[in-house]
Amino acid sequence: MVIDLLWAAAASLSPTPAAQAPAGASLPAKISAAAIADDKVSCRNVKVVGTRIRQRVCHTEAEWREEERLAREALKDRERNPQTPQNQ
């Protein structure tokens, strides 16, 4: 009897074929393949200053691109405005 109640409850929770989305419409049209790729997490082994051991760092693809953009921007700023060491 208890098993019959569990099966009935499980059957009521599963979606009926009429409530399911069509096969081609599994994702909203607004979500593009690029947006899905941006959410993919990838890990890289990054050099840490002061040690020979690399550290594993994981970010989304969008976060990696932003980090690379900021590093390029900092390098360009450094090239445009070189700071010479001051002797004191």
N, C-alpha and C positions, 0 to 999 in steps of 0.2 A: 504494500500500500504506500509506504514512504517513497519507494523507488518510482512508483507511478506519479506521485506528486512532484518529485524532482524532474521527471521527464516532461511533465506538463508545464512546469515553470520554465524549463530550458526551451521548450518549443515556443512558449509565448515571448521569450526574449529574442529569439532569432528573427531576423527580418524576413518578411514574406517576399516572394519574387516580384510582386507588384511594387513594393516599397524600395527595391534595389534600383540603383542608378543604371542606366544603359552601359554597355560594355565600353564604349568609347568615351564616356563622360566620367571617368574615375576621378579626375582632378578638375577644379574650376578652370575656365578658359583664361582667367587672368594670370594664373601661375604659369610662367614660361619655363623652358628647360634650363635657361641661364639662372633663374631664381632658385631652382632646385639644386643646381650645381653649386651655387653660392653657399648653400646650407650644408654641403658635404664637409665633414670634418676630416682633416688630414694631419698627420703628425710628422714632425721633422726633428732630426738630431741637431741641436744648435750648440755652437761653441760658446763656452762660458769663460769670461776673462778670469785669469788666475788659476786655471786648472786645465788639465789635459783631457778630462772626462767631459764628454758631451752630455747635454741634458735634453731629454725628449719633451718637446712642447707640441701641444695639439691646439689647433684653431680651425675655424671654418675657412673656406677658400676666400670669402670676402674679407675676413680679418687678416689673412696672410697678405692679400693684395694691398690693404690699407697700410699694414706695417712696412711693406716694401716701398710704397709711395712716400711714406713719411721719412724713411731712410734716405731715399733719393733726394727728397726736398732738403733734408738737413745737410747732405753732402753738397748740393748746389749752393745753399746759403753759406756754407763754410768756404767754398771756392770763390764766391763773390765777395765775401768779407773776411779775408784771412786775418787771423789774430796772431800777432807775433808775441813771443814771450817777452815780458818786461823784466829787465834786470833791476833789482832793488838793492 
